């Protein structure tokens, strides 16, 4: 059962985008993607909100998230959040098996 966490980082003066760019350019994002159990780790920016960046972060299970949270990368991420003075909102989703009734609305 996969778990997806959506984290919205908000800041001022383009800091959320600079944070995401540094996460990518420093190799931290790639290192997270290489962690056991990581399915997805991607940043997006809304068209109508240049001060927010959305991270979609998916893991195979809670054990993989717990291992990630215990890794040294969490200190690097926390330091960057402070550096860019970001605030966060978090949503968590559990991926259930595809529901046949819903599949008629999905175009693959």
ABEGO torsion letter per residue (X at the ends): XBBBBBBBBBBBGGAAAAAAAAAAAAGAAAAAAABBGBABBBBBBBAABAABBBBBBBBABAAAAAAAAABAAAAAAAAAAAAAGBBBBBBBBBBBBBBAAAAAABBX
